[in-house]
Amino acid sequence: MNQTETLNASISWKCKHTWRRASVNT
C-alpha cells in the first residue's frame, strides 16, 4: 500500500469510529 492509500484508510477508519461512538452516545 502506498502512503495515500494508508492515509485514506486511516481517515476512513477514524470517520467510522467517530460515527459509531456518536451513535452510542446519542
C-alpha positions as CSV (number, residue, x, y, z in Angstrom):
1,M,0.0,0.0,0.0
2,N,1.3,3.5,-0.8
3,Q,1.2,6.5,1.5
4,T,-2.0,7.9,0.1
5,E,-3.9,4.6,0.4
6,T,-2.7,4.3,4.0
7,L,-3.8,7.8,4.8
8,N,-7.2,7.3,3.2
9,A,-7.7,4.1,5.1
10,S,-6.8,5.8,8.4
11,I,-9.2,8.6,7.7
12,S,-11.9,6.2,6.7
13,W,-11.4,4.2,9.9
14,K,-11.4,7.3,12.0
15,C,-14.6,8.6,10.5
16,K,-16.3,5.2,11.1
17,H,-15.1,5.0,14.6
18,T,-16.2,8.6,15.4
19,W,-19.6,7.9,13.8
20,R,-20.1,4.7,15.9
21,R,-19.1,6.5,19.1
22,A,-21.5,9.3,18.3
23,S,-24.3,6.7,17.7
24,V,-23.6,5.1,21.0
25,N,-23.6,8.4,22.8
26,T,-26.9,9.5,21.3
